[in-house]
Every structure is written in C-alpha cells, then in structure tokens.
Amino acid sequence: MKVASQVPFSKLTGYSNIFTDLLEHPAKVTALFSWDFRREDDWKKVRDLRRPPHRQALAQLLMEQNAGFGASEESIDAARAIADPSTCVVTTGQQLSIYGGCLFYFYKTITAMRLARRLSDSLGVRVVPVFWMEGEDHDVAEVDHIYMPGEKLERLQVEGTEADRRPVGGRKLPENIADFHGRVADLLPQTEFSKRLLERLSAAYRPGQTWSSAFGCLWAQLFPGLVLLNPSDPRIKSLAAPVFRREIENAREIGEVIARRDEEVSALGYDLQVKTGYPNFFWLDDGERRNVRHQNGRFQLAESGEDITERLSRFEHFSPKVLLRPLVQDYLLPNLATIAGPGEVAYFAQAEALFAAHGVTPSILYPRAAATVLERAGARLLDKDGLPFEALVDGPAAVFDKVKPEHPEESQFADAIARIDSLATGLVTIAARMDPTLTNAVATAKEKIDYQLTHLRSKFTRSRYQREEVLVKRIETACSLCFPLGLPQERVVAGIYYLAKFGPGFLEDLYNTLEIGIGTHQVLAVD
C-alpha cells in the first residue's frame, strides 16, 4: 500500500466548507476554534490545563468496560494508565454501525492511535487513544446497514429493526441476525481471510447481544491498544453530573451563548450544521429518548408535557445532544484532541461556545485522515485514460465528455461522399450530352461506390463504438469505485470488505501508510 496522490478537499464532494477552510484557509475560521492543531505551543498549553476530576474512578470503569469487551492486555493497561495524573488521551468516536460501518471508521480510529503515539513522543507524557462509543442516538436507520461493492453496489440491512426512540446501543440484536451474516458472507470476497473474519463477526454480533457490546467486542479485537468508552453507562453519567447540573442551572446564559455563536457562524458565511436550541440534552424515559423543552424555568417532556424539573438530579436519565457531547467528553477525560470528520468539525464550531459557559477547556480539534482505497485495476483505469482522481467527482457522463476520443474519420468520409456526389453530378451532365445511355452506368457505379463507402464507414463506426463502450465501462467502474452513490468511498463502502480481501494486514498497512494532520484526501494504491 502506498499514497498514490493527495487531493485538496475543496476539489471533492461530501466535505463541509468549515472542514475545508480549517485545512486550506485556517485564517477564515480562527474565530470559531480555541486552538490550532498546527501550533506546537497549543498542544503544550492544553496538556498543562488538563486536570479532570475522578481519574481513578474513570480508569477503573474503563478497565471494567474494556475487559467486558474482551479487550487486549494492551488496552486494559492503557485504561489503567488514565489514573496517572500525567497521562493524557486523544479521543474519537462514532455511532455504532453494524460491523463497524464504512471505511472512515477505520480512518478515525487509526488517526487517534497514530496521533496518540506521536504526541507521546513530542510531549513526553503517555497519551492513550480512546474511542467514544456513541450508542444513545435513536436513529437505527443510520446504522443498520452496510454497502458491499461487487458487480454492483449492494445494500445489506439488518431485518427486524424498528424505528422508534430507543437508543441504538442498548437494543438487542434480533434473533435473525444469522440471516444477515449469511447475506454478507455471499458478497464478501472469497479469500483465505474470509472464513476467519466471518467467524469473528458472528461471534461479536450474536442474537441477544446489544449493539454496544457487539461493536465493542469487534473493535477491541481489531484495534489492540485502543481504549473503548461506553458513555451510556450510568456510572459514567454520574461522573459527568457537574456538566448536567450546570446545564440546567444556567439556562439563560447557555441559551444566549448558543444563539450568539450561531450568529457568528452564519456571519462568516457557513451553514449551521445543526439547529440549536436549549436545552442541549434529551431525557431517557422508560427506555426511550425524549425531547425536553424549557419554559418559565421548568423542564418538560416535549411530547407529553410532563414536568420533569424535580427529577433532574437523576443524571443517569440525561442523554447529551450533539453539541453537549464533546463538552462531556472533555470534562471527563484528560483529552488533548478530538479526532473529527467533516460534519463533526462543523458541529464543533457551534459547540465550542458552550465550553466557556461551562468552565471547561476544549480539546484541540484534529481532522481525521481521509482516503480512497484504489486497487490495481482501479489505478489502471485512471492511469490509462490520464484522469486525475478529482475528475471522477462529476460522474461518468462529465468524465466521458472530457476524455472522449476525436473522430477524424468522420470528416474524411463526409469529404469523400461530397466529392463523389459532385463527380457523379458532373458525369451525368456530360453523359446526357454525349450518350444518354451512360447516365444509367454512372448511377450504377455511384450506387456501388456508395455501398462500399457505407459498408466501410459502418466498420469504422462499429470499431469506434466498441472502443468507446470499453472506455465508458472503465469510467463508470472508476466512478463507482471511488464515488459510489456520488459520495466519497470512505462514507459508503464497508470496511469489512477490505478485511476479507486483504486480511488483517490491511489495518496494519493503513496504520503505517495513512498520513495524519496533512489536510488532504489521500488516494491509497493497494496491490
């Protein structure tokens, strides 16, 4: 595996403007972020400011959680190290998609692990990578399917998932999950690695297991040394109680801060990633995630109108919304950096305003690595036609217009036909004066010549069509490989596809090849 090329994000699709400006025009977004990951002094400042409470309790909880996922001794030791006052972490996270979701889950995790190692060396302290397992989102339709490439892109969905307000992480996998395993097995590349991978997936995703435990078991096996954190654990929420308490006690200040930040983001010309509004949490009630409204100093469930003000000391019922999550994370953890994708960077631009209102120092926002895996056949497609990777963004038709071959033979045939028509017309005129019977001979000769030219022209056309058909197929294949559904490959194609094709060494190659903190999209050539 090697980095074959690097492409600015602004030339691609699927990346927010704030994300591209953070990487390519950082001066435009300076007002929205406290730190810049490119400034060495910022890392030292955040390191020195990190004084999270409850280190011992948090470390113990993380050791227990990771042991429950079957994590490696390396991961358990990393969790234990968080109790040390000098230890720091870098954090990433994501919703709990089936089988670990699409490729960018790998990129996020590897970015965290690579950055932790780099910072350990540069800052002289132990830095541990942490994966925040976000399981309280209730939109199961976002996580219950994967896409597998092949002759065509196949969407595989777990059957029996219900659209309701139950957090995904606590749901149990359906009894028919084995059917899903079977459908996936049929589409995975059949290699020496496939059987072992399927055994691992089946062992993690068993009937009756929760989505959180299944994801945790898989990720613990794939990434030894990574610390997994399940924030849905009531004990974790108990540690985060001061954040929730301040959120409900400072309603007016927090509401004003959020509104002001939204105005600042909009004034800079950016769309708001999320529609904000106080309060910044849901309420977990009878196993479901409920919207909360705040009126006249009271808190009510939005759907029923039930007043929950007197119950707000029960912090296990709090479920942070997207803007409050990073704040809870940075309160709990000695966090140096949050590894974020394009959407999360835009969220963070809105969320950072909350940190000052809560008296919490934000971590440094660090963009995750982004890449497209291009196998040998795909690389040949681009090389053969001289296509830059970014040209594929516009789709097959636009690409074909750019590279379609010239057809000089058409002008040659048109010129020949015009000359023969002119010659025949002149000869008929002469024949009429000289010997009228010759006019039929001229017409017969012209018919024969026209027939031969038409026949020859059809051969050229057929050959050209066949060549262009091959070219169109190559272009369509390249576009579908790199931008399936018109989106970046990393946001669509299941990571397990490549684990089956190239084996566990694929993750090791990614770890060693992906460059982090460079601000461009990487095209990875894989043999």
N, C-alpha and C positions, 0 to 999 in steps of 0.2 A: 504494500500500500504506500502511496506517495501523494503529496499535494501536487496535482497537475496544474492547477491555476487558482487564482484568487480573484473574486469579483466584488466590486463595491455593492453594498446592499441597495443603494439608490438605483441601481440598474436592474433590480429584480422586483418581483411582486411578492406580496404577503408580509411585508415588514413595515411597521408603523413609522410615521415621519419622525416622531420623537426618537425612536430607536436609531434610525439612520443618521439623524442630526447629532445624537450623542456620540456616534462613532466617526462621522465625517465632518461635522461642523459643530464641535462641542461648545463654542462660544455662544451659540444660539440658545443653549439650554442651561447655561451656567446658573441662572436664577432659580432653576427648579430643583437642583440637587446640591446637597451639602458638600459632597466630596467628588473628587475626580480620580478614577481608578488608575490614571496615568501618572498621578503625582505621588512620588515615593513618600513624601512627608505626611500625606493624608493617611497612609497605612499605619505609620507610627503613632499619629495622633489618635486614631480610632483604637489601636491596641492599648494605648495608655488610658483611654477613657472607659474601657470596658470593665465594669465592676458589677456583674449580675449577682443578685441575691440567690440564695438556695442552691449553690453549686453542688453541694454534697447530695442533697435530695434529688436534684435533677440527674446527676450522674448515676445514682442508684436506680432511678426509674428507667433511664436509658439502657442500663445494663440488663435490667429485667425484660424490657421490651425486646431488645435485640436477641437475648437468649431465647425468648419465646418464638422468634422468627427463625431460629436455628442458625444465627449468625456465627461467623468465624471467630476464633480467639482474637484475631487482629482487630475485629470490630468491637468486641467486648472490651478489649484493652483500651481502645480509643474512647469508648464511652466512659470507662473508669477515669481516664485522664482528665475529663472535663471537670472533675472535682478539684484539680490542681489550680490554684489562683493564677498561674501563669499561662495556662492553656487557653487558646482561642479556637474558634471554629470558622468555617465558611459554610454557608447554607444554601441549598437549592431545594426544589420540591415541585410537586405536580399532583394533579388528580390521579386517582388510582385506576387507570385504564387497564382493561383486560390484557393479560400477557405483557404488561409493561408498555403498551401503546406503540406509538410510532418512533421513528429513529431519533427524534430530538430528545427523547427521554434519556437515551444513551449519551447524547452530547452534553446534556445538562449535568448528568452525574459525573461524567469524565472531566468536565470543566471544573467542577467542585474538587475532585480528587487531585487534579493537576495543580490547581491554584493552591490548595492546602499544602501540598509538597513544596511548591515554590516559595510560599510565604514562610514556611518553617525554616527554610534556608536563609531567606533575606531578613527576617525579623528576629531570628534567634530564639523563637518560642515554638512550642509544639502547636500545630494547627491541625484540627480534625475536620474532615468533611462530614456534613450532616445532610440527610435527605428528609425534608418535611413532608410527610405522607398526608396530603390533604384529602381527607375522606368525608368531610361534612357537607360538601356540595351535594345537592339532591338531584341534579340533572343527570340521571343514569344514561340518557341517550347520548351523552358526550363520551362515555367511557365503555359502553357495552359492545363495541365492535372494533375490528381491525380491517385493514386493506392489505391484500396479498397480490403482488404482481404475478404475471404469467402471460399466457396468450392474450388475456385481457385482465384488467384490474378487477379483483373480486372483493366484494364487501361481505365479511362474515360477522354475524351478530349473534350474541348470546340470546337464545329464546327464553321467554318467560320473565323478562324484567318488566316491572310495572312503573309507569310514570306517575310518581307521587312525590311527597315532600320528605320522605325518609332519607337521611344521609346515606350516601352510597357505601361508605366504609363499613358501617355496621350491618349492612344487608348480608344475608347468607346466599351463597351461590346456589342456583337451582339444581334440582336432582338430575336434570337432563344435561348438565354441563359436559358429560361424556360425549354427547352428540356433537357439541361444539368442538371438542378435541378431535373427533373423527373427521369433521369437515376441514379443520385446519390441517390435519395430517395428510389429507388428499391433495392439498395445494402446496405444501412445503416442498422445497427441492429435495429430491431423494438422494441423500448423500450418506456417507459414513457417520455423519454427525446427527442426522435427523432423529434416529431412534432414541438416543440419549436425551436430546432436547425435549422430545415429546414426553418421555418419562418424567423429566423434571417439571414440565408444565402440568402434567396430570397430577403429580404429587403435591404441587402447590395449590392448584385450583381443583379442589375436591368438593363434592356435594356437602353442603352444610358449613363449609368454611366461610368466613366473612371475606368481603373484598379486601379489607385491610390486611388480614392475616395472610391471604393468598399472595397479594402483591409483596408484602414484607418478606415472605419465605422465598419468593423468586428473586427479589432484588438482593437479599442477603447472600444468596448463592452466587449471583452474577458479579457482585462487587465487594469482595472481602476488603475490610478496612474502612468501609463506609458505615457510618452510624445512622440508623433509621430512627425517626421520631414520629410517633403517632400522637398528634395533638388532641385527639378525641378522648384520650384517657382522662377521666375526671381528676386524677391526681395532678396531671399537667395543668389543667384548668385552675386547680386550687393554687398552684404556684403563680399563675398569671392573674390572680384575683385583684391585685392593686391596679392593673390596667383596666379591668372591667369596672372596678369601683370608681376610678377617676372618670371613665367614660360616662357613667350615669350621674355623677355628681357635678360635672362641668358641662352640662348640655349646651348652655348658651354659648360659651366660649368655643367649644368644639364645632358647633354648627356654623358659627361665624368664620372660623378658621378654614373650614372646608369650602364654604361659599367663596371666600376671598381667593383661595388657591385655584378654584375652578375658573374664576375670572382671569387670573394671571395666566393660566394655561391657554385659555381661549384668546387672550390678548396677544399671545405670541404666535397665533395662527394655527394652533393644534386642535384637533378634535378631542373631546373628552372621551377617554376610554371607557369610563363607567359613569352612569348617572348617580351622583352622590346625593346624600340626604341623611340627616341624623334620624335615628341612631345607627351606629355602624355595627350592629350585631343582630343576629336572629335569636330566637328563643326556642330551645329544644323542649317540646311539649308532647308527652305521650308518644315518643319515638319519632316525631315529625319536626321539621324545621319551619318555624313560623315567623312571618314578618312582624315587626314591632313598630308601633308609632308612638310619638311623644307629643302630648298635648297638655297644656296648663300644668306642667310639672309632673304629670302622671304618665306611666308607660302602660300601653295596652296592646294586646294581640290584634293585629290589623283586621283579620278576618272575622273574629267573633266579638271584638270589643272588650274582651275580658281584661280587667285591670290586674297587672302582674307586679305593680310597684312594690308591694310588700314582700314579694318573693325574690327580689333581685339580689339578695345575699346568697342565693343558691347558685354559685358560679359555675357549677357543672352544667347548668342549662344554657350558658352563653355559647354562641357559635359565631365567631368573628366574621364579618363580611370582608370582602376582598381588600378594602383599604386598611382594616384594622389588623389583618393577619401579619403583615411584616412588622408592625409595631409590637405585637405579642411576641413574635419570634425574637426580635432584638432586645426585648425586655428579659426574656427567659435565658437567652444564650449569650455567651461571650463572643458575639458574632462580628467578624471583621467585614465580611462581604456577603451580599445576597446575589447569587447567580440567577440572572433573569433573562427571559426571552423577550421578543419584541413587544408582545402585549403587556407583559409584566413591567417593562420599563415605563410604558405609558401609565399603568396603574400607579407605579411608584412615584411618578411626577405629581400625581394628585395626593398620594398618601403621605408624602414627606412632611406636609404641613402639620399633620397630626402629631408628629414626634415632639415638636416643641411644646405643644399644648399638653402633652403627657409627661414632659420632662425626661424623655428617652433619647439617647443619641442614636441616630440612624446608622446603619451599616453602609459600607461603600457598595454602590450598585455596580455590578460587574456583568458584562454581556456574555451570555453563553456562547460557546463555539457553535457555528452553523455550517452545515456541509451537505453536499450531494455525493452519494456513492455512485461512481461510474465504473461499471465493469468493462472488461476489454472490448467486448462487442460495441458497447455504447461509446467508448472512447474512439473507436474506429469510425463510427458514424460521424462524429464531429470532425475528426482529422481528415477523412476522405473528402468531405464537402467544404472544408475550410471554414466551418461555422464556429464563431465564438459561443461559449456556453450561454451568455446572456441573451443571444438572439432567439433562443428557444422560448423565452418568456411570451412572445407574441403569438405562439401557436403555429400549427403546421402550415396553414394557408399563407400566412405572412412570411414564414420562413421560405416556403417554396417560391414565392414571388421574388425573394432576394437572391436565390441561388439557381433558379430555373435556367437551363441552357439556352443559348441562342439557336435559331433555326435558319441558317444561311441558305439551305437547300430550297426553302420555300420561294425566296426571291429568284433563284435560278430557274425553278420550274415555271414561275409566273412569267419570267422574261422569255423562256423558250416557247411557252404557249402563245404569248403575244406575237412573237416573231413568226411562228408557224401560221397563225391566223392571218397575219399580214401577207406572208408569202402566198398562202392559198388564195386569198382575195385577188392578189395581183395576177396570179396564174390563170384564174378563172376569167378575168377580164381579157387577158391575151388570148386564151383559148377560144373565147366567144368570137373574136375577130378572125382568128387563124383557122380553127377547126372546132365547131361546137361540140363534136363528139368527145373532145378531150376534156370537157368540163366534168363529165362523169368520172374520168380517170383521175382528175385532180381531187374530186370529192372522196373517191375510194381511198386514194393514197393518204389523204388527210385523216380519214377515219382510222386507218391502220396506225398512223403516227400518233394520233390522239390516244388510241387504245394502249399502245406501248408506253407512252408518257404517263397515262393514268395508272397503269399497272406498276410502273417503276416508282411513281410517286407514292402509291399505297404501300410499297415495300419500305420506302423511307419513313412513311408515317407510322407504320406498324413497329418498326425498329425504334423510332423515337418514343412512341407510346410505351413500349416495354422498358426502355431506359428510364423514362420519367416515372413510370409506375414503380420501379425499383427505388428511385430517388424519393418519391412521395412516401413509400413504405419506410425508408430509412429515417426520413424526417419525422413521420408520425411516431415511430418507435422511440427516437431520441426525445421527443417532446413528452411522450407518455412515461418514459423512464425518469426524466428529470423534473417534469412538472405535471404529475398525474392530477387529474381534475383541475388543472390550471393552477395548482398550488405547489409550493416547494416540496420536493420529495420528502424532506425530513418531517413534514407535517401530515403526511398521508401514509407512507409505506411502513408496515410493521417491522420493528427491529428484529423480531424473531426470524423473519425470512432470511436475513443475512447470517444469523447464528446457525441456522440449518445449513445454509450453503457453504459457509466458510469455517464453521466450528467456533469453539470458544476463543480460538486465537484471533477472531475478528475483533473482539473487545480489546484484547491486548494491542493489536495493531492500531486501533482507534486511539487508544491511550498514548501510544508512542508517536503517532503521526499528527493528530489534531493539534493545531496551534491555537493557543488561547490568548485572549486580550489583543488580537491584531486588528479587529474591526472590519474584516472582510469575510465573504462567504467562500468556503473552500470546496473545490472540486477534487474529490479523492479518487484516484485511479487504483482499481483493485484488479489483480490478475485472477 
